[in-house]
Amino acid sequence: MRDSARLALGLFFLLGGGAAVAEAFLSVGAEFALVVVIPVLYGSSPWLALGALGIFGGIVVLLGFWTVPLEESGEGRGPPPLPTANPGGSTSTSPGNPPGSGTSYGGFLLIGPVPILFGNRREMMPYVLAMGILLVVGVLLFILFW
């Protein structure tokens, strides 16, 4: 399956599932509850079941889209190239990339009361921590005042 068709199919399932869940709520065939911080949908409407299946199918298709290498261009196959030394002493991953232009990543994972910060740039950790604290405060405010 082509990448654009796979992406379109995944988005179709997600949007169709969301529309079916919305129809279930509008026809009063579904209800919503928060259990700790996990949203729970329940009801007797067939639209709710169809929507849940559609959303789950869309997530599966889109996860498959991001994990399968690109077919047409050959990109995404194998590990990235190793840094090579230039005669000037700087390193880069390819001739067109300036030194130090690698990809950065980071995140905040909250498992119960234990926060876990991860990333590849130490100077970004205060920002990741601040975003994590803001998210936790936002969830707590949502739970307390909903």
C-alpha positions as CSV (number, residue, x, y, z in Angstrom):
1,M,0.0,0.0,0.0
2,R,1.4,3.4,-0.9
3,D,2.3,5.8,1.9
4,S,-0.3,8.4,1.0
5,A,-3.1,5.8,0.8
6,R,-2.0,4.4,4.2
7,L,-2.0,7.9,5.7
8,A,-5.4,8.7,4.2
9,L,-6.9,5.4,5.5
10,G,-5.6,6.0,9.0
11,L,-7.0,9.5,9.1
12,F,-10.3,8.2,7.7
13,F,-10.6,5.7,10.5
14,L,-9.7,8.3,13.1
15,L,-12.1,10.9,11.9
16,G,-14.9,8.4,11.1
17,G,-14.5,6.9,14.6
18,G,-14.6,10.3,16.2
19,A,-17.7,11.2,14.2
20,A,-19.4,7.9,15.3
21,V,-18.5,8.5,19.0
22,A,-19.9,12.1,18.7
23,E,-23.1,10.7,17.2
24,A,-23.4,8.3,20.1
25,F,-23.1,11.2,22.6
26,L,-25.6,13.4,20.6
27,S,-28.2,10.6,20.6
28,V,-27.7,10.0,24.3
29,G,-26.4,6.5,23.7
30,A,-23.1,7.1,25.5
31,E,-21.7,8.6,28.6
32,F,-18.3,9.8,29.8
33,A,-16.4,9.4,33.1
34,L,-12.9,10.0,34.3
35,V,-11.4,7.2,36.3
36,V,-8.4,8.7,38.0
37,V,-7.1,10.5,34.8
38,I,-8.2,7.9,32.2
39,P,-11.2,8.8,30.1
40,V,-13.8,6.1,30.0
41,L,-16.7,6.0,27.4
42,Y,-19.6,3.7,28.0
43,G,-23.1,3.2,26.7
44,S,-25.4,1.0,24.7
45,S,-25.2,2.7,21.3
46,P,-23.9,0.8,18.3
47,W,-22.3,4.1,17.2
48,L,-20.1,4.1,20.3
49,A,-18.8,0.6,19.5
50,L,-18.3,1.5,15.8
51,G,-16.5,4.7,16.8
52,A,-14.2,2.9,19.3
53,L,-13.3,0.3,16.6
54,G,-12.7,3.1,14.1
55,I,-10.4,5.1,16.4
56,F,-8.5,1.9,17.4
57,G,-8.1,0.9,13.7
58,G,-6.9,4.4,12.8
59,I,-4.3,4.3,15.5
60,V,-3.1,0.9,14.4
61,V,-2.9,2.0,10.7
62,L,-1.1,5.2,11.6
63,L,1.4,3.5,13.9
64,G,2.1,1.1,11.0
65,F,2.6,4.1,8.7
66,W,5.3,5.5,10.9
67,T,7.1,2.3,11.5
68,V,7.3,0.9,7.9
69,P,10.1,2.4,5.8
70,L,9.3,4.5,2.8
71,E,8.9,2.3,-0.3
72,E,9.3,4.6,-3.2
73,S,12.3,6.7,-2.3
74,G,14.3,4.2,-0.3
75,E,14.7,6.6,2.5
76,G,14.3,5.4,6.1
77,R,16.1,2.1,5.5
78,G,19.0,1.2,7.7
79,P,20.7,3.3,10.4
80,P,21.6,6.9,9.9
81,P,25.1,7.6,8.5
82,L,27.9,7.9,11.1
83,P,29.5,11.3,11.6
84,T,32.6,11.8,9.4
85,A,35.5,14.0,10.0
86,N,36.1,16.9,7.6
87,P,39.5,18.2,6.8
88,G,38.7,21.3,8.9
89,G,38.2,19.2,12.0
90,S,34.4,19.5,12.3
91,T,32.0,16.7,12.0
92,S,28.7,16.3,10.2
93,T,26.4,13.5,9.2
94,S,26.3,14.5,5.5
95,P,28.1,17.0,3.3
96,G,25.2,19.4,3.3
97,N,24.6,19.5,7.1
98,P,26.3,22.1,9.3
99,P,28.0,20.8,12.4
100,G,25.8,20.3,15.4
101,S,22.5,20.2,13.4
102,G,21.4,16.7,14.8
103,T,17.9,15.9,15.8
104,S,17.0,16.7,19.4
105,Y,14.4,14.8,21.4
106,G,13.0,14.9,25.0
107,G,10.0,14.1,27.0
108,F,8.2,13.8,30.4
109,L,6.7,10.6,31.5
110,L,4.6,10.5,34.7
111,I,4.0,7.0,36.1
112,G,2.0,7.4,39.2
113,P,3.8,10.0,41.3
114,V,7.2,9.3,39.7
115,P,8.3,11.8,37.0
116,I,10.7,10.6,34.4
117,L,12.6,13.1,32.2
118,F,14.4,11.9,29.1
119,G,16.2,13.6,26.2
120,N,19.5,14.0,24.4
121,R,20.3,17.6,25.3
122,R,20.9,18.5,28.9
123,E,20.1,22.2,28.4
124,M,16.5,21.4,27.4
125,M,15.6,19.5,30.6
126,P,14.4,22.5,32.5
127,Y,11.9,23.3,29.7
128,V,10.8,19.6,29.6
129,L,10.3,19.7,33.4
130,A,8.3,22.9,33.2
131,M,6.1,21.5,30.5
132,G,5.5,18.4,32.5
133,I,4.6,20.4,35.6
134,L,2.2,22.5,33.6
135,L,0.5,19.4,32.2
136,V,0.1,17.8,35.7
137,V,-1.3,21.1,37.1
138,G,-3.7,21.3,34.1
139,V,-4.9,17.7,34.6
140,L,-5.4,18.3,38.3
141,L,-7.4,21.5,37.6
142,F,-9.5,19.7,35.1
143,I,-10.3,16.9,37.5
144,L,-11.1,19.3,40.4
145,F,-13.3,21.8,38.5
146,W,-15.0,19.6,35.8
